[in-house]
Amino acid sequence: MHTNYYFLRQLAPALTRQLASYAVVACFSQEKDELVLGLTNGKEEFWLRVLLAAAGPLVSLPETFHRARQNSVDLLPELPGQQVADVTAWPQDRVLQFTFQSGATLVLKLYSTRPNAIFRPTPDAPAQLFHQRYTADAELASRGASPPSPLSGGEGEVALELDSASSKLEISSPSPPERGLGGEAPREANPLKVYPSLGDLTLGYLRTQGYDPAPLERKWELVRGVVQELENPMAFYIVRHEGRTRLSLLPVGEVEETLPATDPIGALRRFVPLLLGRRSYEAERRQVQQQLEKRADEAATSAQHARRRLHQLEHTAGHRQTADLIMAHLSQIPAGAAQVEVVDFYQNNQPRLIKLKPTETPQRTAQNLYRKAKNQQLETRELTARAERRDAEALWCLERLEELATLPPGDLRALRQWRKQHGLDAAATTKAAQELPFKVFEDSGFTILVGRNAQNNDLLTQRYAHKDDLWLHAKDVTGSHVVIRQQPGRPVPEPVLERAAQLAAWYSRRKNDSLCPVTVTPKKFVRKPKGAVAGQVIVEREKVVLVTPANPFER
């Protein structure tokens, strides 16, 4: 409600008093949709910062402001030097107007959509727009002070309507509501239509007073009463209404703070930092919640796939059984046969057809099958371990989600400490990505670096990797070097190691294989021989893990 007419009606005269003898000395922007004005009277400074974003405008009055040396641009070059004469709120509208001694005007159109700032050096000069795309705003003319409300004893009301097609404000003087016999009961069926600037907070307050079921006469009484409260508020309230932090002139929703009605500038200075802090908290909380939910879903899906593959391996004839059958029936297999039917003693002596390669001997085929059977055993062990790890990871994420729900609401510092404690802080990833010339991934607080080409692999392994970092590479094929940066006193968790191995397989010649063996070793056991080509190294000790090639960090 800080951009609602009734608050601007209180803010405008306070700004007029505060800015008497103040002149604009700076007008610039250093963020998207931001307009910053710096004013001074020669002894003190006053700052006005307006965010004119389509998602909703925000007016703040910071006590101090430090302009950045870079990414800052001066705006409205004819505005600096202008001395403030008056600040007014347009009647029944969300527009704040600064009028200067020279006759120049700055109009802040604080609509929830299409906000803008319009500056005119002289009354007849062409308008200069902050948002050039809203060309119709150039037709907006300056207005005088707000007339008295008809409910306060004035003669009439000025209503400003916005044409949705052109954004042009039209002024009209509506007829007062018709009254019944005796002049007491208004016949207008909806009093709220006569005062459209009341806003949603006012409607919420009226509903707590029994507005909806009340007869028409009572509705008019309630509206008259609430308008008088808005025009002469007892206090300003920082409230929590429908899950949002709002500045209100009425005690509606959950009242968190009560501020004196004599100081709208102070109320705004208290409200805006609180609002921005809570917006940051909500954004970061939503980010970490989505991150945990995504990781839990991916871990549960990966565990499910691993168990499905295990089931297939357990319920199909293994390579060892096929090799045993070939060796048991060697005498029955003619040379160059493409297939042979044998008695399967593993399946109650049922007949079984085995395909062969005509170009190789049955003994050679059996040898290859025994080798595959050994790899199949390794795959079974790896799949079992993977299913257990991913189930544990999914459970960990669900536990963190429960903890997240218990954190103090609105406490951004506590949230960030909690994120850092559990390795969920994304700031380190962003910083690393900006500083390092490699592909950078972040997983549970560990940074994973991936080389981009042969020369980049050398740079990663020889210059950037620490001796205790874990080094990974797809075995026996060309591919990217992968490094998991070590953290003192914290071993690399198995899920992190698995995902880094998947990256090493993905960025290698084995990318399209169903399984890929990946070498894992501390970097201190990796050396580059003299005269070796770019990216070539020798590994002195290694551990091999089997993984499915994938980039688990792709969205």
LOFI-961616 format. One record per residue: z, x negated, y of N, C-alpha, C in turn; residue in one letter. Coordinates in steps of 0.1 Angstrom, whole numbers, plus 2048, in hexadecimal, padded with zeros to 3 digits. Atoms other than C-alpha are relative to their C-alpha. Example, Ala and Ser with C-alpha at 12.3 -4.5 7.8 and 13.67 -1.06 7.14 Angstrom:
! LOFI-961616
8007F77F484E7857D38007F780Ca;8008097F58477777F580880880Bs;
! end
This chain:
! LOFI-961616
8007F87F48008008008007F780Dm;7FF8097F48007E18177F3801808h;80C7FE7F87DC7EA8217FE80F803t;8017F27FD7E380F824802802810n;7FF7FE7F27E081E84780E801805y;7F27FE7FB80582784A8077F3801y;7FA80D7FE80F8038447F97F880Bf;8078077F57F47F585B80480680Dl;7FB7FA7F480180E87580D7FA805r;7F48077FC8227FC8747FE7F1803q;80380E7FE8137D98717F97FD80Dl;8088037F47FB7DB88E8097FE80Da;7F88037F48157DF8AA8097F47FFp;7F880C80282B7C489A7F77F3802a;80980C7FE80D7AC89A7FD7FF80Fl;8028007F18067B68BF80B7F9807t;7F48067FA8297AC8C88017F17FDr;7FF80E80582978C8B37F67F7806q;80B8087FC8077808BF7FD80080Fl;8018007F180C7858E47FF7F1804a;80380E7FB7FE7658F57FB7F77F5s;80580980A7F17588D47F1800800y;80F8028007CD74B8D17FC7FB7F2a;80580580D7B87448B27FB7F2802v;80480E7FF7B471F8AC7F87FC7F3v;80780380D7A57208887FB80C7F9a;8057F580878F7378747F77FA7F5c;80780880B78472A8528028077F3f;7FF7FB80D78173182D8007F47F6s;80080A80A78971B80F8008057F2q;8017F980D7877347F37F680B801e;8097F580076F74F7E980780D806k;7FB7F47FA77576F7FE80C7FE809d;7F58037F878F75E8137FD7FE80Fe;8028027F279276083980E7FC805l;7F38047FB7AE74C84A7FF7FE80Fv;7FF8027F27B874E86E80C7F8804l;7F48077FB7CF73587F80180380Fg;7FE7FD7F17DE73F8A180C7F8804l;7F58077FA7F672E8B880280480Ft;7FD7FE7F18077338DA8037F3807n;7FD80D7FA80A70E8E080D7FA7FAg;7F380580682D70B8CF8018047F2k;7FF7FC80E82B71F8AF7F38047FBe;80D7FC80781072789680280D7F8e;7FF7F38088087488847F38007F8f;80B8008097F174B8667FE80E7FAw;8057F38067DD7698597F67FC7F6l;80980280B7CD7678377FC80D7FAr;8057F38057B778382B7F67FD7F4v;80A80180B7A67858097F880D800l;8097F47FF78879C80C7F88017F3l;8077FF80D78079F7E77FE80E7FCa;8047F380476F7BC7D780A8067F7a;7F57FB80978C7BF7BE80B806808a;7F57FB7F87A37C87DB8047F680Ag;7FD80A7F57AB7B87FD80F7FD7FFp;7F28048007CC7A68038027F980El;7FD8067F37DB79E82580E7F97FFv;7F48078017F57838278037F980Es;7FC8077F48087728448097F47FCl;7F880C8048137508378067FA80Cp;7FA8077F582C73E84C7FA7F3803e;80880C7FE81971E8477F48007F7t;80C8018087F771583A7FA7F2802f;80580E8007E86F38317F18017FCh;80E7FF8027C26F28347FC7F47F7r;80580A8097B06DF8187F67F7808a;80A8097F979C6C08237F28027FAr;80D7FE8067806CA80B7FE80F7FDq;8047F380376E6EA80280680A80An;7FB7F77F67786FA8237F580180Bs;80B7FE7F775F70983B80580880Cv;7FD7F87F476371585F7F780D801d;8077F37FF75973986680280580Fl;8007F97F375274E8858037F780Cl;7FD80B7F674F73189E80480580Ep;7FD7FA7F37537488BC80E806801e;7F37FA8017757548B080B7F7805l;7F58097FA78B7358B77FF7FF80Fp;7FE7FF7F27987358DA80280E806g;7FD7F27FC79B75B8DC80F803800q;7F27FD7FF7BD7678E880280F7FCq;7FE7F28057CB7868D780680980Bv;7FB7F67F77D07A58ED80780B7F9a;7FA7F48077D77C08D47FC8007F2d;8037FE80E7D87C88AF80280F7FEv;7FF7F28027D27EC8A57FB8047F2t;8047FB80D7CE8008857F780C803a;8087F57FE7B181888480680D7FAw;7F97F48047BC83C8817FC8057F2p;8027FB80E7C084985D7F67F87F8q;8098088077AE82B84F8067F37FDd;7FB80D8047B380983F7F87F5807r;80780A7F87A57F485C80A7FB80Bv;7F78077F67B87DB8727F77F980Al;8098067F67A87D18938087F780Aq;7FA8097F77B07B38A87F780080Df;8088007F37A57B68CD8057F4808t;7FD80C7F97A47978E27FE80280Ff;8007FF7F27A87919077F2800806q;80E8017FB78378A90B7F880C7FDs;8087F58047797AB8FC7FB7FF7F2g;80580280E77079C8DA8098087F6a;7F87F880A77C7AF8BB7FD7FA7F2t;80180480E7827A689780680C7F8l;7FC7F48087837C487F8017FC7F1v;7FE80280E7927C085C80080D7F9l;8027F48077857DB8468067FD7F2k;7F880380C79E7DC8297FF80A7F6l;8027F680B78E7F48118017F97F3y;7FE80580E7957F07EC7F37FB7FAs;80D8068047707EB7E77F87FD80Dt;8088057F47587DA8008087FD80Cr;7F98047F47727CB8177F87F6808p;8088097F87657B78348077FD80Dn;7FB8047F376C7A68557F480080Aa;80B7FE7F77577AF8738047FA80Ei;7FC8067F37587998937F580380Af;8097FF7F47487A18B58057F880Br;7FC8087F574A7878D080280880Dp;7FF7F77F57447A28EA7FD80E7FAt;8027F38067437C88E67F18037FDp;80F7FD80271C7C88E87F97F67F7d;80780B8087167A98D37FE8057F2a;8027FD80E7087AB8B080C7FC7F8p;7F48028087237AD8957FD7F47F7a;80180C80A72A78D8808098047F4q;7FA7FB80C73379785C8057F47F7l;7FB80980A7497848447F88017F3f;8097FD80B7377948277F3805805h;80D7FC7FB7137948317F980B7F8q;8077F68097097AB81480380E804r;7FC7F27FC71B7C98247FA80280Ey;8078007F37017CC84080480C808t;7FD7F47F870B7F084980D7FE808a;7F48027F872D7E28567FD7FB80Ed;8048047F271A7D487480080B809a;8007F57F77197F788180E806804e;7F27FB7FD73F7FC8818037FC80Fl;7FC8027F274B8008A580F7FE801a;7F28027FE76D7F68B380780E803s;7F87F37FD7888128B580C7FD808r;7F38027F97A68178CA80C8037F7g;7F37FE8077CA81D8C080080D7F9a;7FF7F38087D38388A780680B808s;7FA7F57F97D985A8B780C8057F8p;7F47FB8077F986D8AE7FB80A7F5p;8037F780B7F988088E80380F804s;7FD7F27FC7F78A689080D8057FAp;7F27FC8058178A887B80B7FB809l;7F68067F782889489680080780Ds;8007F97F38208AC8B27F37FD808g;80C8037F97FD89F8BC7F780C800g;8097F57FE7E08B48C67F68017F4e;80A80080A7C98AA8AA8007F47F8g;80080C8097C089188F7F27FB7FFe;80D8068027A487988D7FE7FB7F2v;80380480E79587586A7F47F77FFa;80B8098027808588607FB8017F2l;8067FE80D76885D8437F67F57FEe;80A80B8047548428317F58067F8l;80C7FB80773184B8287FD7F67F4d;80180980C72E83D8047F37F97FFs;80D8068017098358087FF7F580Ba;8038097F570B82282980C7F8804s;7F38067FC73081782D80380280Fs;7FE7FE7F272E82585080B80A802k;7F57F77FD74D83585F7FC80A809l;8037F57F774A85786E80C806805e;7F47FA7FA7638668867FE80F802i;8017F17FE76A88B88680E805803s;7F47F97FD7858A289280180D7F9s;8007F480878D8BB87780980A807p;7F87F57FB79B8DC87F80D8007F9s;7F38008067C08E18797FF80B7F5p;8007F680B7C88F485980380E805p;7FE7F27FC7C691985B80E8057FCe;7F37FB8037E792C85C7FF80F7FDr;8007F28037F094D84E80780880Bg;7F97F87F680196A86080D7FA804l;7F48067FB81D95E8767FF7F2803g;80380F7FD80E93B8788097F77F9g;7F680980782692D85E7F97FA7F3e;80480580C81492A83D7F17FB801a;80E8057FF7F491483C7F88067F4p;8087FA80B7D79228287F87F57F9r;80780B8077C88FF81F8067FE7F2e;7FB80080E7CA8FD7F98057F27FCa;7FB80E8047CF8D77F78037F880Dn;7FD8077F47E28C78147FC7F17FFp;80380E8017DA8A48067F27FD805l;80D8037FC7B68A880F7FF7FE80Fk;7FF8017F17C08AB8348047F2804v;7FB80D7FD7D18898327FC7F67F4y;80580880B7BC87381A8067F2800p;7FB80E7FF7CD85382580E7FF7FAs;7F38018067EE85C8148017F67F5l;80080A80B7E58487F58088047F4g;7FA7FC80D7F18487D180F7FE800d;7F280180081483C7D880780C807l;7FA7F47FA81A8597EF7FF80C7F7t;8027F580A80C8717D580B7FF7F5l;7F580280A8248627BC80E804805g;7F37FC7FA8418677D480180F801y;8007F17FF83788B7DA8028077F3l;7FE7FA80E8368927B580F7FF7FCr;7F280080385A8867B280880B808t;7FA7F67F88628A07CD7FC80E7FBq;8057F38068528BC7B77F4805807g;80C7FC7F98318BD7C97F78097F8y;80A7F980881A8C87AD80380F7FDd;7FE7F280382B8E97A280480880Dp;7FB7F97F48368F27C67F680A805a;8097F77FA8279107D87FA7F980Dp;8078067F580F9097F58087FD80Cl;7F88027F482890D8118097F47FDe;7F780B8038408F47FF7F87F3800r;80880D8008238DB7FA7FE7FB80Fk;8028047F281C8DC82080D7FA806w;7F38057FB8418D68278027F27FBe;7FF80E8068418B880F7F77F6807l;8098097FA8228A981E8047FD80Fv;7FC8037F282F8AD84280C7F6800r;7F480980185089D8387FC7F27FCg;80480E80583F87F8267F87F980Bv;8088067F582787984380A7FB80Bv;7F68047F684587885B8077F37FBq;7F980C80585685E8447F67F4800e;80980B8008368498427FE7FB80Fl;8028057F283284986880D7FA806e;7F38067FC85784186D8087FC7F4n;7FA80380D86182F84D80F7FB803p;7F28047FF8868298478017F17FBm;80080E80587E8088357F27FE7F9a;80B8048088637F58228057FD7F2f;7FB80280E8667F47FC7F67F87F8y;80880680B8587DC7E28048077F3i;7FE7F780C8547F37C47F77FB7F4v;80880180C8477F27A17FB80E7FCr;8067F280283081079C7F47FF7F7h;80A80080A81B81677E7FB7F27FCe;80280E80581E7F27737FB7F680Bg;8058097F58137E479580B7FE80Br;7F78037F58277D37B17FA80480Dt;8067FA7F48227E67D180A7FF80Cr;7F87FF7F482E7E67F57FF80E805l;8007F27FD8388097FE80980480Cs;7F87FB7F584681D81B80980B7FBl;7F87F68068568358038077FB7F3l;7F980480C8708307E77FA8067F4p;8077FA80B8588377CA8007F67F5v;80180980B8588297A780E7F87FFg;7F480980287180C79F8017F880De;7FE8077F387E7FF7C18067F37FCv;7FB80E8038837D97BE8077FA80Ce;7FA8057F488A7D07E27FE80A80Be;8017F87F48917E38028007F780Ct;8018097F48867D282380080880Cl;7FF7F97F388C7DC8477F3805805p;80D7FB7FB8727F38567FD7FA80Ea;8038067F38757E08777F87F37FFt;80780C8028647C28687F58007F6d;80B80080A8427C98587FA7F37FDp;80580D8038387A585C8087F97F5i;7F780680A8567998487FE8077F3g;8027F980D8507B482E7F37FB7F9a;80C80580682C7A88298027F27FBl;7FD80E8048387848278087FF7F3r;7F87FF80C85078E80C7F88057F4r;8087F980A8387A47F97F57F87FAf;80D80780581878F7F68037F57F7v;7FD80A80A8277707E68058057F3p;7FB7FA80C8397867CD7F58067F8l;80C7FA8078197997C57F77F57FAl;80980A8068047797C18077F97F4l;7F980680B81F76A7AB7FF8087F3g;8017F780B81F7887957F28027FAr;80E7FF8057F978A7937FD7F37F8r;80280C8087F97667888078007F2s;7F87FF80D81476D76E7F88097F7y;8077F780880178B7617F37FA7FAe;80D8068057E077875F8037F57F5a;7FD80B80A7F075A74D8068067F3e;7FA7F980C8047717367F58077F7r;80B7FA8077E478472D7F87F67F9r;80880A8067D27647278067FA7F3q;7F980580C7EC75670F80180A7F5v;7FF7F680A7EF7776FD7F28017F9q;80D7FF8077C97796F77FE7F37F8q;80180D8087CA7546EC8078017F3q;7F87FF80D7E575B6D27FA80B7F7l;8067F68097D577B6C67F37FB7FAe;80D8068057B37696C28037F67F5k;7FD80980A7C374D6AF8068067F3r;7FA7F980C7D77646987F58077F8a;80B7F98067B77786917F77F67F8d;80880A8067A375968A8077FA7F4e;7F980680C7BE74A67380180A7F5a;7FF7F680B7C276A65F7F28027FAa;80E7FF80679C76D65B7FD7F47F8t;80380C8087997496508087FF7F3s;7F980080C7B574D6377FA80A7F6a;8067F58087A476D62A7F37FA7F9q;80C80680578375A6268037F67F5h;7FC80A80A79573E6138048067F3a;7FC7F980C7A57565FB7F48077F9r;80C7FA8067847685F57F87F57F9r;80780B8077737475EC8087FB7F4r;7F880480C79073E5D57FE80A7F5l;8027F680B78C75F5C37F27FF7FAh;80D8028057677585BF8007F47F6q;7FF80B80976E7365B08078027F3l;7F87FD80B7887435997FA80A7F6e;8067F580977276058B7F17FD7FDh;80E80480475174D5868017F47F7t;80080C80974873456C7FF7F3808a;7FF80D7F87517115787F57F67FBg;80A80A80373A6F35798047F87F3h;7FB80780C7506E255E7FD8077F3r;8047F980C74B6FE5457F17FF7FDq;80F8018037256FE54A7FD7F27FBt;80380D8057256D85458057FE7F2a;7FB80180D73A6DB5267F68077F6d;8097F98087226F55187F37F87FEl;80C8088017046DE51F8027F57F6i;7FD80C8087156C050E8028057F1m;7FD7FB80D71F6D64F07F38047F9a;80C7FB8066FB6E24EB7F47F7803h;80B80A7FD6E76C24F27F58007F6l;80B80180A6D56C34D17F780C800s;8087F47FF6C86E64D97F780180Cq;8087FF7F36B96DE4FB7F47F77FEi;80C8098016956D24F97FE7F980Dp;8038087F46886B85117F880880Aa;8077FA7F567C6C553380280F801g;7FD7F280068B6E852D80580480Ea;7FC7FA7F46906FE54C80D8087FFa;7F47F88026AB71253C8038007F1q;7FC80080E6BE71651B80B80B7FEv;7F67F68036D273250B80A7FA7F6e;7F68068096F37274FB80B80A7FEv;7F47F88037127364EC80C7FB809v;7F58037F772E73750680D8027F9d;7F37FF80774E72F4F480B802809f;7F67FC7F676173451580180F802y;8017F17FE7567595157FE8077F3q;8017F980D75C7644F17F37FF7F9n;80D80380773C7544E47F5809804n;80B7F87FB72676A4F97F47F6804q;80C8087FD70275D4FF8007FE80Fp;8018037F26FD74C5217F37F8803r;80C8077FD6DD7405328047F680Bl;7FD80A7F76E071F5447F37FA805i;80C8067FA6C671355D8017F1800k;80080F8016BB6EE55A7F57FC80Al;80B8067F96A56D756E7F77F87F6k;80A80680A6866CD55A7FF7F1803p;80280E7FC6856AC56D80B7F77FCt;7F58098036A769F5618058047F2e;7FB7FE80D6B869B54080C80A800t;7F47F88006D36B453580D7F8802p;7F48097FE6EC6975358027FE80Fq;7FF8027F16E469155A80480C807r;7FB7F47FA6E86B556280F8037FEt;7F17FF80370A6B65518087F7809a;7F980A7F871469756480280580Eq;7FF7FB7F370C6A758580980C801n;7F77F480171E6C757B80F7FB800l;7F280580073E6B35738047FB80Ey;7FD8057F373C6A259580380C80Ar;7FD7F47F87396C55A580D8067FDk;7F37FA8047566D159180C7F9806a;7F68087F976B6B559F80280580Fk;8007FB7F27616C05C280580E801n;7FB7F28007686E45B980F8007FFq;7F180080078C6DB5B08067FC80Dq;7FC8047F378F6C95D17FF80C80Al;8027F57F77816E85E280B80B7FEe;7F57F680379A6FF5D080D7FC806t;7F48047FA7B76EA5DB800801810r;8017FF7F17AA6E85FF80080F804e;8007F27FC7A470E60080E8067FFl;7F27FB8027C77155F38097FB80Ct;7F88057F57D66FE60D7FC80680Da;8057FA7F47C070C62880580F802r;7FB7F27FF7CA73062180F800804a;7F28017FD7EF7266228027FC80Fe;7FF8047F27EA7146437FC80A80Ar;8047F67F77D772F65480980C800r;7F67F58017F074A64880C7FC809d;7F48047F980C7356577FC80080Fa;8048007F27F873167880080E806e;8007F27FC7F275667A80E805803a;7F27FC7FF81775C6758067FA80Dl;7FB8077F481F7426907FC80780Cw;8057FA7F48097536A980680E802c;7FA7F37FE8187756A280F7FF805l;7F28037FB83B7666A78007FD80Fe;8018037F28307586C87FD80C809r;8037F47F88227796D380D809802l;7F37F97FE8457896CC8087F980Ae;7F88077F685576D6E07FB80380Ee;8067FE7F383C7736FD80580D806l;7FB7F37FB8477976FF80E800805a;7F28007FC86B78D7048027F780Dt;7FE8097F586577472180380880Dl;7FC7F97F487377E7437F3804808p;80C7FB7F98597947547FF7FA80Ep;8038067F38497847738047F2802g;7FB80E7FF85976276D7F57F67FCd;80C80880383A74C7708057F27FBl;7FB80E80584E72B76C8058017F2r;7FB7FF80E85F73774C7F48027F6a;80C7FE80983D74273E7F97F27FEl;80780D80182D7207468087F67F7r;7F880980984A70D7367FF8047F2q;8027FB80E8477237177F37FC7FBw;80D80480582271C7157FF7F17FDr;80080E8028276F77188087FC7F4k;7F780380C8436F76FE7F88037F3q;8077FC80D82C7086E47F17FB800h;80E80680080C6F46EE7F580A803g;8097F67FD7FB7126FD7FB7FF80El;8038027F37F570471F7F17FB801d;80E8037FF7D07047287FC7F680Ba;8038097F57D36EE7477FC7F27FBa;80380D8057D26CE7337F27FF7FBa;80E8008057B16D87237F680080Ct;8098007F47A16E07458007F2806t;7FF80D7FA7AD6BF7537F87F57F8k;80780A8087A16AB7357F1802800a;80E7FD80077F6BC7357FA7FB80Da;8058057F377B6B275A8007F1800q;7FF80E7FF78568E7547F87F87F5e;80580780B7766857327F18037FEl;80E7FE80275168072A7FC8057F1p;8027FC80E75569070780180F7FFf;7FC7F28027566B36F980F8007FEk;7F180080077B6BD6FD80480E7FBv;7FA7F480578E6D76E980F7FF800f;7F28008007B26E16EB8058097F5e;7FB7F880C7C66ED6CC80F7FD7FFd;7F28018017EB6F36CC8067F5807s;7FB80B7F87F16DA6E77FA7F27FDg;80680C8037DC6BF6D77F1800805f;80D8017FB7BC6B26E77F77FA7F6t;80A80480A79D6AE6D17F47FC808i;80B8057F97816986DE7F47FE7F6l;80B80180975E6996CF7F57F8807v;80A8077FA74367F6D67F3807801g;80C7F87FE72168B6E37F47F97FAr;80B80780570A6706D68057F27FBn;7FC80D80670A64D6C68087F780Aa;7FA8087F571263B6E780E806804q;7F47F97FC72C6556F080B7FF7F5n;7F680280B73C6516CD8077F3802n;7FA80D7FE74162C6D480A80080Bd;7F77FF7F47506346F680D8077FCl;7F47F880476864D6E68097F77F7l;7F880780A7736376C88057F3806t;7FC80E7FC7746156D98087FF80Dq;7F98017F378161D6FC80A80B803r;7F77F57FD79263F6FD80A8037F6y;7F77FC80B7A26436DB80C7F57FFa;7F48088027C66356D78017FD7F1h;7FF80580E7CE6226B780680A7F7k;7F97F68087E463F6AB7FA80D800d;8077F48017CC65A6B27F98027F3d;8077FE80D7BC66B6947F1800803l;80F8017FF79766368F7FA8077F5w;8077F880A78067A67C7F17FF801l;80E80280075C6786717FB8067F2h;8067FB80C74668B6587FC7F47F7a;80280C8097446746397F27FE7FCk;80D8058057256616317F3805807d;80C7FC7F870E67164B8037FD80Fv;7FF8027F170766D67080780C806t;7F97F57F971C6826888097FB80Bg;7F78037F47346836A580D7FA7FBs;7F280480275466F6A680980A806h;7F67F67FB7726866AA80D7FA801v;7F38077FE79467B6B780A80B804v;7F47F77FC7B568F6B880A7F7806i;7F68087F97CB6806D280E8027FBr;7F38008057ED6786C580A80480Bq;7F57FD7F780D6856D580D7F97FAq;7F580780682C66F6D180A8097FAp;7F67F880784467D6B87FC80D7FBg;8057F380482E69A6AF7F47FE7F7r;80C8028098186986907F680B802p;80A7F67FF7F76AA69080180B7F6v;7FE7F680A7FB6CC67F7F38017F8p;80C7FE8097E46D46627F6809805e;80B7F77FB7D26F16737F87F980Bp;8078077F67C96DA6907F77F67FAv;80880A8077BD6BF6787F48077FAl;80B7F98077A86D96657F580380Ae;80A7FB7F67976E66857F97F3806r;80780C7FB7906C26917F67FB7F5a;80A80480A7806BA66F7F480A7FFa;80C7F77FF76B6DA6727F77FC80Bq;8088057F575F6CC6937F87F47FCl;80780C8057566AB6837F58037F7a;80B7FB8097426BD6687F5807808a;8097F87F97326D46817F67F7808w;80880A7F87266B76977FB7F57F8y;80580B8097166A467A7F48067F9s;80C7FC8086F86A566280480A7F5r;7FC7F780A70D6BA64B80480E806r;7FD7F47F970F6D76637FD80C7F8k;8047F48086FD6EF64C8058007F2n;7FA80080E7106E662C80B80A7FFd;7F57F78027286FE61D80E7F9801s;7F48087FF7426E361A7FD7F2804l;80280D7FB7456C162B80C7F77FFc;7F580A80075B6A36238017F980Dp;7FD8067F376B69564380A7F57FEv;7F780B80077B67364780A80280Bt;7F58007F679D6736588087F47FFv;7F980C8007AF6546628067FD80Et;7FC8057F27C464567F7F57F7805p;80B8087FA7AC6346978027F17FEk;7FD80F8027BD6126917F97FB7F3k;80780480C7AB61266F7F0801801f;80E7FF7FE78961667F7FC7F4809v;80580C7F87765F768B7F1800801r;80F8017FE7535F06987FC7F17FCk;80480D8037435D26877F67FA80Ap;8088077F67315B869C7F18027FCk;80E7FE80270D5C06A17FC80E7FBg;8037F28057105E56957F980880Ba;8077F77F66FA5FF6A580A80A806v;7F77F77F97096196BD80580B7F6a;7FA7F68087216306AC8047FC7F2g;7FD80480D72461C68C80D7F97FFq;7F28068017476136808037FE7F1v;7FB80280D75960866180F8057FFi;7F37FA80277761C6548077F87F4v;7F980880A7916076418098097F7e;7F87F78087A86236357FC80E804r;8047F37FD7A064863380680A7F7e;7FC7F48087AB66A6277F480A802k;80C7F780078F68461F80580E7FFv;7FE7F28017926A96267F38077FFv;80B7F780277A6C461C80180C809l;7FF7F47F77726DE6377F2807801v;80C7F97FD7586F86407FB7FC80Et;8058047F37426EB65D80180C809p;7FF7F57F674A70167C8057FA80Da;7F98037F37547006A080A80C802n;7F67F57FF77471569F80480480Ep;7FC7FD7F27777146C57F5808807f;80A7F87FA7577276CB80580F801e;7FC7F27FE75D74A6DA7F68097FAr;
! end
